[in-house]
Amino acid sequence: MNLILEKIELNGCILDLGSKTEKASCYRFLRKGKINKIIFTDKNPKDPQVVKLDVEEEFPFKDEEFDMVLAIFLFAHIFDHKFSFNI
């Protein structure tokens, strides 16, 4: 997995589904390009800067709002994927 992550360069506006913070282990391997902003999400955030988002419900974002969406290690925890793939 880490070898695959090393090939990904983060650029633009990024939606990160579930990592909660850039301290997540996957960020050690992802290459950082020209990042405008990263929106971190969690179903039950403890940090006020993390957006509350249940990926089993409709997303509160506009179409094409993000250049990249990260969902590393997320889908093993999701039952209903129908909204998750309509990003």
Buried (B, 14 or more C-beta within 10 A) or exposed (E): EEEEBEEBEBBEBBBBBBBBEBEBEBBEBBEEEEBEEBBBBBBEBEEEEBBEBBBBEEBEBEEEEBBBBBBBBBEEEBEEEEBBEEB
